[in-house]
Amino acid sequence: MIRLFTSEDEGACKDIAKRCLEETVDLDYKARQYVINKFTKDGYWLLKANTFPLYVYENSSQIVATGGLNINEFKKMYVHPDWQGKGIGTEIINHLKNIAKKNNQQELFLYSWKSSVGFYKRAGFIFVREFIHEEQEIKMPLVEMRSLLLKNNLVV
């Protein structure tokens, strides 16, 4: 079940992001530790949820995935490594795409880790570019991807 994030979900979201960053994201040690510390800081997920709609995927009262939509940008897409490959990420993407369509968005974009390119391509996104994002002198390789939204097989 996909639902809006509540403050009680913060601990689960921290754990999901941490596990993903440890197990599925290709970063050097310094960058990985920086991002893990940032994403697991108390209040981080609540702040994000107060900035844009943030959703969680709950399975049998366990939060296993997150995803948000800031106007037309996908944000904070993480599926717990134990739950990847089960269609949960695709469900979240479809949920966010439907919200974007209802809000008359014509195109979606995202910035993500290089390791997620295949997943987003299967979800209909196209690779735009690879770039280095720098924060606090930490360099992180990211990708930009985009997707046109269709309504009745026509671009909205």
Secondary structure as GFF3:
##gff-version 3
##sequence-region A 1 156
A	DSSP	beta_strand	2	4	.	.	.	ID=ss1
A	DSSP	three_ten_helix	7	9	.	.	.	ID=ss2
A	DSSP	alpha_helix	10	23	.	.	.	ID=ss3
A	DSSP	alpha_helix	29	39	.	.	.	ID=ss4
A	DSSP	alpha_helix	44	51	.	.	.	ID=ss5
A	DSSP	beta_strand	54	59	.	.	.	ID=ss6
A	DSSP	beta_strand	62	70	.	.	.	ID=ss7
A	DSSP	beta_strand	73	79	.	.	.	ID=ss8
A	DSSP	three_ten_helix	81	83	.	.	.	ID=ss9
A	DSSP	alpha_helix	88	102	.	.	.	ID=ss10
A	DSSP	beta_strand	107	113	.	.	.	ID=ss11
A	DSSP	three_ten_helix	114	116	.	.	.	ID=ss12
A	DSSP	alpha_helix	117	122	.	.	.	ID=ss13
A	DSSP	beta_strand	126	135	.	.	.	ID=ss14
A	DSSP	beta_strand	138	148	.	.	.	ID=ss15
A	DSSP	beta_strand	150	151	.	.	.	ID=ss16
A	DSSP	beta_strand	154	155	.	.	.	ID=ss17
###
